[in-house]
Amino acid sequence: MDGYKGTFIDSEKMYYESKVNFHRFREAEEIYGFLLTNGGLDFSALKKAYELDPILFSQYLSVKKSDLGYGEKIKYQLIDQCDSRHIMMSSIIFSKYKVFDNILEIGGGYGNWYRLNRNLISFNKWIMVDLPFCLDLQKWYLNKEIGDTNKLDFRSAYNYTINEPIDLAIAAHSLSELSWDDFLTYFAKVLLKCKYLFYAGHAWNCGSEMLSNKLNKISENFDLIESYMEDNDNVYNNLYVRKDDTI
């Protein structure tokens, strides 16, 4: 029931004991491997995004992306596997709804969701709740990649409060990897304040029983309004609305 907790602890310890070269962060798999998805295009993900909203899909393809983070081992790609899947997951949400007040991302990776959506979606604030060593990467990447981070609010997973209502919570391969206890903490402190929830996770890692328990817990307070299974039905991409809210 610990999920990836040991991996997070080990990665954080290694981060503070070593000198990370953010300019090649995509190659730092020993530290950031759990949030990196290197590789070529995911054509099935891109196909799904196009089917959901061809216009939005074309807009995603035109979003600027520099060579930040790439190096000799991981070569620059205009659209890589991570981009493909983020475009697909984003399309599941934003093909339906494009206007929000506050968006909260649990586990923001290196900031790629924000890079893709910041000029395509209407919102006032985008909150990232993450481990401090991941926040360091997000701040570096987004300041270098886009410059203007005025709408971003970075909050440490070790010390955060959510006082404002959240229109949308994004939990793409984050909640699914947390320990059961940490999941319940996020559920109480964050999810119960959200109108919409996007949840993505594997059906097999961290133990199928715990992942089923998480889906069941979410279903107690949220209704499923969109679901797309990928990777031979081993990956959930679920969009929910809280039961006491109307669409």
LUMLUMVEX-410029 format. One record per residue (C-alpha): residue in three letters; x, z, y. Coordinates in nm, 4 decimals. Layout:
<sites>
code | u | w | v
ala | X | Z | Y
...
</sites>
This chain:
<sites>
code | u | w | v
met | 0.0000 | 0.0000 | 0.0000
asp | 0.3057 | -0.0247 | 0.2269
gly | 0.2921 | -0.3993 | 0.2878
tyr | 0.6037 | -0.5243 | 0.4662
lys | 0.6795 | -0.1844 | 0.6206
gly | 1.0215 | -0.1640 | 0.4557
thr | 1.1091 | -0.5125 | 0.5791
phe | 1.0092 | -0.4237 | 0.9357
ile | 1.2181 | -0.1037 | 0.9262
asp | 1.5237 | -0.2822 | 0.7832
ser | 1.4965 | -0.5695 | 1.0318
glu | 1.4622 | -0.3344 | 1.3266
lys | 1.7660 | -0.1316 | 1.2150
met | 1.9728 | -0.4480 | 1.1753
tyr | 1.8634 | -0.5700 | 1.5197
tyr | 1.9922 | -0.2593 | 1.6936
glu | 2.3134 | -0.2543 | 1.4900
ser | 2.4036 | -0.6188 | 1.5558
lys | 2.4250 | -0.8539 | 1.8497
val | 2.1501 | -1.1123 | 1.8169
asn | 2.2073 | -1.4519 | 1.9720
phe | 1.8572 | -1.5363 | 2.0928
his | 1.9719 | -1.8912 | 2.1661
arg | 1.9767 | -1.9380 | 1.7851
phe | 1.7015 | -1.6938 | 1.6902
arg | 1.5423 | -1.9433 | 1.4496
glu | 1.8523 | -1.9054 | 1.2315
ala | 1.8451 | -1.5215 | 1.2364
glu | 1.6460 | -1.4920 | 0.9148
glu | 1.8075 | -1.1599 | 0.8248
ile | 1.6352 | -1.0050 | 1.1292
tyr | 1.3426 | -1.2283 | 1.2204
gly | 1.2763 | -1.3966 | 0.8881
phe | 0.9315 | -1.2379 | 0.8521
leu | 0.8080 | -1.4106 | 1.1691
leu | 0.9826 | -1.7468 | 1.1294
thr | 0.8328 | -2.0528 | 0.9608
asn | 1.1013 | -2.3183 | 0.9620
gly | 1.0489 | -2.6569 | 0.8066
gly | 0.8993 | -2.9984 | 0.8672
leu | 0.5509 | -3.1019 | 0.9692
asp | 0.2561 | -2.9521 | 0.7839
phe | 0.0374 | -3.2625 | 0.7667
ser | -0.2621 | -3.0867 | 0.6114
ala | -0.2668 | -2.8315 | 0.8940
leu | -0.2433 | -3.1031 | 1.1582
lys | -0.5172 | -3.3029 | 0.9855
lys | -0.7480 | -2.9996 | 0.9946
ala | -0.6762 | -2.9459 | 1.3644
tyr | -0.7586 | -3.3087 | 1.4395
glu | -1.0859 | -3.2867 | 1.2448
leu | -1.1891 | -2.9771 | 1.4388
asp | -1.1278 | -3.1184 | 1.7872
pro | -0.9431 | -3.4494 | 1.8374
ile | -0.9142 | -3.4019 | 2.2137
leu | -0.7742 | -3.0500 | 2.1879
phe | -0.5421 | -3.1692 | 1.9123
ser | -0.3931 | -3.4370 | 2.1373
gln | -0.3482 | -3.1774 | 2.4121
tyr | -0.1517 | -2.9524 | 2.1765
leu | 0.0785 | -3.2411 | 2.0875
ser | 0.1616 | -3.2854 | 2.4563
val | 0.2566 | -2.9211 | 2.5220
lys | 0.6199 | -2.8926 | 2.6281
lys | 0.8706 | -2.7539 | 2.3798
ser | 1.2440 | -2.7259 | 2.4403
asp | 1.5230 | -2.6765 | 2.1867
leu | 1.5411 | -2.3007 | 2.2477
gly | 1.6264 | -2.1048 | 1.9350
tyr | 1.7476 | -2.3986 | 1.7303
gly | 2.1073 | -2.4324 | 1.6191
glu | 2.3339 | -2.6085 | 1.3735
lys | 2.1493 | -2.4931 | 1.0613
ile | 1.7937 | -2.5245 | 1.1949
lys | 1.7806 | -2.8536 | 1.3819
tyr | 1.5441 | -2.9152 | 1.6735
gln | 1.2051 | -3.0665 | 1.5888
leu | 0.9454 | -3.1565 | 1.8471
ile | 0.6760 | -3.0244 | 1.6111
asp | 0.7808 | -2.8168 | 1.3122
gln | 0.5948 | -2.6339 | 1.0372
cys | 0.5315 | -2.3303 | 1.2546
asp | 0.3913 | -2.5461 | 1.5367
ser | 0.1711 | -2.7363 | 1.2909
arg | 0.0122 | -2.4202 | 1.1576
his | -0.0249 | -2.2584 | 1.4989
ile | -0.2009 | -2.5726 | 1.6224
met | -0.4350 | -2.5597 | 1.3231
met | -0.5098 | -2.1878 | 1.3612
ser | -0.5555 | -2.2228 | 1.7357
ser | -0.7964 | -2.5105 | 1.6806
ile | -1.0170 | -2.2976 | 1.4539
ile | -1.0744 | -2.0627 | 1.7468
phe | -1.0451 | -2.2757 | 2.0548
ser | -1.2378 | -2.5785 | 1.9329
lys | -1.5381 | -2.3419 | 1.9537
tyr | -1.4568 | -2.1147 | 2.2489
lys | -1.2201 | -2.1872 | 2.5358
val | -1.3013 | -1.9197 | 2.7944
phe | -1.2008 | -1.5550 | 2.7605
asp | -1.1165 | -1.2591 | 2.9784
asn | -0.8662 | -1.0597 | 2.7722
ile | -0.6869 | -1.1925 | 2.4631
leu | -0.4791 | -0.9610 | 2.2436
glu | -0.2263 | -1.0810 | 1.9888
ile | -0.1181 | -0.8383 | 1.7168
gly | 0.2338 | -0.9378 | 1.6172
gly | 0.3232 | -1.2174 | 1.8567
gly | 0.6053 | -1.3786 | 1.6584
tyr | 0.8372 | -1.5334 | 1.9150
gly | 0.5513 | -1.6232 | 2.1532
asn | 0.4532 | -1.9638 | 2.0186
trp | 0.0759 | -1.9054 | 2.0327
tyr | 0.1051 | -1.8319 | 2.4040
arg | 0.3262 | -2.1337 | 2.4638
leu | 0.0719 | -2.3641 | 2.3014
asn | -0.2419 | -2.2240 | 2.4621
arg | -0.1537 | -2.0876 | 2.8045
asn | -0.2596 | -2.4012 | 2.9949
leu | -0.5377 | -2.5162 | 2.7615
ile | -0.7456 | -2.1984 | 2.7388
ser | -0.9007 | -2.0033 | 3.0256
phe | -0.8095 | -1.6322 | 3.0238
asn | -0.7070 | -1.3568 | 3.2637
lys | -0.4711 | -1.1517 | 3.0460
trp | -0.2872 | -1.2057 | 2.7180
ile | -0.1687 | -0.8804 | 2.5584
met | 0.1010 | -0.8752 | 2.2890
val | 0.1281 | -0.5625 | 2.0743
asp | 0.4403 | -0.5698 | 1.8608
leu | 0.7534 | -0.3894 | 1.7490
pro | 1.0002 | -0.3495 | 2.0394
phe | 1.2683 | -0.5739 | 1.8880
cys | 1.0069 | -0.8497 | 1.8504
leu | 0.8897 | -0.7952 | 2.2083
asp | 1.2517 | -0.8456 | 2.3203
leu | 1.2509 | -1.1884 | 2.1568
gln | 0.9102 | -1.2807 | 2.3004
lys | 1.0136 | -1.1836 | 2.6535
trp | 1.3371 | -1.3799 | 2.6283
tyr | 1.1753 | -1.6892 | 2.4764
leu | 0.8730 | -1.7098 | 2.7047
asn | 1.0729 | -1.6420 | 3.0213
lys | 1.3119 | -1.9209 | 2.9246
glu | 1.0490 | -2.1613 | 2.7892
ile | 0.7711 | -2.1310 | 3.0462
gly | 0.9038 | -1.9077 | 3.3249
asp | 0.5726 | -1.7730 | 3.4534
thr | 0.4637 | -1.4738 | 3.2442
asn | 0.2313 | -1.3106 | 3.4988
lys | -0.0651 | -1.3173 | 3.2606
leu | 0.1312 | -1.1550 | 2.9794
asp | 0.1246 | -0.7829 | 2.9014
phe | 0.3752 | -0.6602 | 2.6414
arg | 0.2943 | -0.3313 | 2.4636
ser | 0.5011 | -0.1498 | 2.2038
ala | 0.3418 | -0.0960 | 1.8643
tyr | 0.4870 | 0.2548 | 1.8742
asn | 0.3145 | 0.3567 | 2.1972
tyr | 0.0151 | 0.1583 | 2.3150
thr | -0.3385 | 0.2147 | 2.4349
ile | -0.6194 | -0.0369 | 2.4661
asn | -0.8590 | 0.0768 | 2.7354
glu | -0.9932 | -0.2627 | 2.8384
pro | -1.2475 | -0.4629 | 2.6362
ile | -1.0894 | -0.7457 | 2.4347
asp | -1.2708 | -1.0763 | 2.3964
leu | -1.0418 | -1.2089 | 2.1240
ala | -0.7872 | -1.0463 | 1.8931
ile | -0.5431 | -1.2759 | 1.7124
ala | -0.3899 | -1.1388 | 1.3923
ala | -0.2123 | -1.4338 | 1.2345
his | -0.0124 | -1.3036 | 0.9370
ser | 0.0321 | -0.9618 | 1.0958
leu | -0.2534 | -0.7326 | 0.9920
ser | -0.2323 | -0.8784 | 0.6426
glu | 0.1315 | -0.7622 | 0.6154
leu | 0.0864 | -0.4105 | 0.7557
ser | 0.0624 | -0.1000 | 0.5424
trp | -0.2899 | 0.0190 | 0.4748
asp | -0.2472 | 0.3190 | 0.7072
asp | -0.1153 | 0.1028 | 0.9924
phe | -0.3974 | -0.1462 | 0.9364
leu | -0.6552 | 0.1329 | 0.9715
thr | -0.4880 | 0.2476 | 1.2946
tyr | -0.5104 | -0.1017 | 1.4438
phe | -0.8665 | -0.1320 | 1.3208
ala | -0.9700 | 0.1839 | 1.5055
lys | -0.7598 | 0.1378 | 1.8205
val | -0.7895 | -0.2376 | 1.8673
leu | -1.0341 | -0.4293 | 1.6492
leu | -1.3380 | -0.2158 | 1.7224
lys | -1.2900 | -0.3060 | 2.0901
cys | -1.2853 | -0.6817 | 2.0216
lys | -1.5680 | -0.9308 | 2.0262
tyr | -1.3921 | -1.2031 | 1.8252
leu | -1.1189 | -1.1632 | 1.5645
phe | -0.8993 | -1.4313 | 1.4119
tyr | -0.7372 | -1.3099 | 1.0898
ala | -0.4912 | -1.5111 | 0.8832
gly | -0.3138 | -1.3888 | 0.5735
his | -0.1990 | -1.4740 | 0.2262
ala | -0.4149 | -1.3810 | -0.0691
trp | -0.1148 | -1.2810 | -0.2783
asn | 0.1646 | -1.1104 | -0.0849
cys | 0.1543 | -0.7308 | -0.0311
gly | -0.0787 | -0.7029 | -0.3284
ser | -0.4155 | -0.8693 | -0.3758
glu | -0.5991 | -0.5355 | -0.3959
met | -0.4876 | -0.4213 | -0.0517
leu | -0.5619 | -0.7601 | 0.1015
ser | -0.9117 | -0.7529 | -0.0487
asn | -0.9599 | -0.4031 | 0.0912
lys | -0.8626 | -0.5275 | 0.4373
leu | -1.1087 | -0.8166 | 0.4217
asn | -1.3812 | -0.5797 | 0.3059
lys | -1.3029 | -0.3373 | 0.5879
ile | -1.3216 | -0.6147 | 0.8455
ser | -1.6562 | -0.7268 | 0.7022
glu | -1.8046 | -0.3836 | 0.7675
asn | -1.7960 | -0.4478 | 1.1418
phe | -1.7541 | -0.8254 | 1.1747
asp | -1.9450 | -1.1341 | 1.0624
leu | -1.7504 | -1.4354 | 0.9401
ile | -1.8320 | -1.7432 | 1.1489
glu | -1.5554 | -1.9839 | 1.0421
ser | -1.3199 | -1.9902 | 0.7443
tyr | -1.0572 | -2.2352 | 0.6301
met | -0.8538 | -2.1792 | 0.3144
glu | -0.5195 | -2.3565 | 0.2825
asp | -0.2204 | -2.3602 | 0.0486
asn | -0.4341 | -2.4018 | -0.2647
asp | -0.6787 | -2.1359 | -0.1444
asn | -0.4022 | -1.8786 | -0.1096
val | -0.4145 | -1.8419 | 0.2702
tyr | -0.7125 | -1.7148 | 0.4692
asn | -0.7852 | -1.8443 | 0.8196
asn | -1.0940 | -1.6487 | 0.9221
leu | -1.2730 | -1.6275 | 1.2557
tyr | -1.5098 | -1.3323 | 1.2993
val | -1.7498 | -1.1995 | 1.5605
arg | -1.8274 | -0.8298 | 1.5855
lys | -2.1683 | -0.7468 | 1.4367
asp | -2.3041 | -0.5851 | 1.7510
asp | -2.2186 | -0.8879 | 1.9647
thr | -2.4084 | -1.2118 | 2.0036
ile | -2.2406 | -1.5518 | 2.0187
</sites>
